[in-house]
């Protein structure tokens, strides 16, 4: 009802009850309205929306413009059968997008955030003083049994 009221220039606040909205629509007069009356009633009772749901609904009163100029190509219908060349081209594109350097992820040396390796730059150990990242007693080598001694990893703490 609120969208119908907005279409006719009637502002209906949310706090208005249904009967008040119906009266406002019934009593309005505008030049665009034809002298016809429609009685609208819901088919099934509406469920109350949970808080936070339905926030994506468009509440603007502007009209939706549908692009009707979109043409579907019908000159080659039905399409020709898939050839081995088409399959090979699709597989080549698929394999080029799944190269290890494109899909592998690694941690950033500065912040530790997991990023794709193709987006990272290699760290030049000679350009930076890595001794400030060395922390004694905070790293451990992996152990496969309780009998193995606890060993520390040498070098700077990097991801």
N, C-alpha and C positions, 0 to 999 in steps of 0.2 A: 504494500500500500504506500509505503514511503516513496518508492520510485515512481509510482503513478502520481502521487502528489507533487513530486519534484518536476515531473513532466508538465504539470499544469500550473507551476509556479506557487505551489502551496508548501511552505516549509513545515514539516512535521517533526518536531523533536522526538527523541527516543522515549522520553518520559510520558508522552501522550498515550492514553489507553486506546484500544481498538475502536471503541464506540465513538470517541472524540474524532479519530481519524476518519471514520465513516461519515460522520456528520459534516466534517470539513469538506470532504469530497462531494457529498450530496448537495451542499449549499453553494458550491463555487459556481461562478459564471465566467466563461471566457469565450472569445470570438471563434477560436479554433474548434471548440467542441460542437459536435452535432447534437441534435436533440434526442439522441438515443441513450438508453440506459442499459447497463450490463450488470448483472448480479454475479459476482465472483465468490466462489466458496472453495476452500481446499478439499481435495479428494480424500486425503488422509490427514490426520492431525499431525502438525509439525512438531518435531522433537526440538527441545531447547538445545541450542549450541553450547558446548562446553566452553569455558573461558579460554581464549586464545585460539579457538578453532574458527575458521571462516574469515580470518583476517585478510585473506587473499581475494575476497570477493570485491568486485568493482562497485564502489558506492557513488561514483560520479554520475551526474545527470546528463552528461554529453552522450550524443547518439553514437552507436558503434557503426563505423563505416567498413563495409565488407568489400574487399577488392574483387570485383566480378570480372576483371579483365584477364584473369589468369586462364590461359588456354592449355589444355592437355593435348600434347602431340598425338594425333591419331593417324598420321600418314603411314606409319609402319606398324600396323596392328594385324594380327598378333606379332609380337617380336620374333625375330629369327632365333633358332635354337642356339644354345651356348656351344661355342667351338672350343677346341683344346687351346687355341691361341688366347681366347678370352679368359679361360681358367688359369693359364700360365701367367697372364698379365696381372690377374687378381692375386695370385699367390706371390708373385714378385713384389707387388706393393705391400702385401701383408708381411712378408719376411723382412722387407726393408724397414718397416715400422717396428719390428720386434728385435732389432739388433740389441746385443747385451748393453752397449753403452747408452742406449735410449731408455731401457726399462729398469736397469739396475739403479739402486738407491744407495747413497752413502751419507754419512754425517758431515755437516759443515765443521771445519776446524775452528771457526771463530765462535759459533753459537751452539753447535751440536745438532741443529735441526736437520731432520732427514729430508734430503732433496735428491732429485734425479742426477745421476752422474754427468749427464750431458749439460746440466746447468751449473756445475761446479767447476772451479779453476783449480789446477794442481797447486799444492802448497810447496813453495820453494824453501826448503829447510835452511839454506845458506843465507837467505835474505832476512831471516828472523832469528832472534835469540830465544831458543827453545828451553834454555835452562830455567827460566822463570816458571815454566809449566811443570818442572820436575817436583814431585811431592813424594817424600819417602814415607813408606808405611801405609799408603792408601790404595795400592794396586796389588792384585794377586794373579798368579798363573792358574789356569784351570787344573783341578785335580780330579782323577778318575777313581780314587779310593781314599779312604781315611788314613791309610798307612803312608801315603806320599807326604813329603814335607811341604810346608807352606813356603812358596817362593814368590818373590816380588818381581813385577815386570820392570825392566829398566827403560829409561827414556822419559820423555815428557808425556803427560796425561793428555791424550787426544782421543777424539771419538773415532 
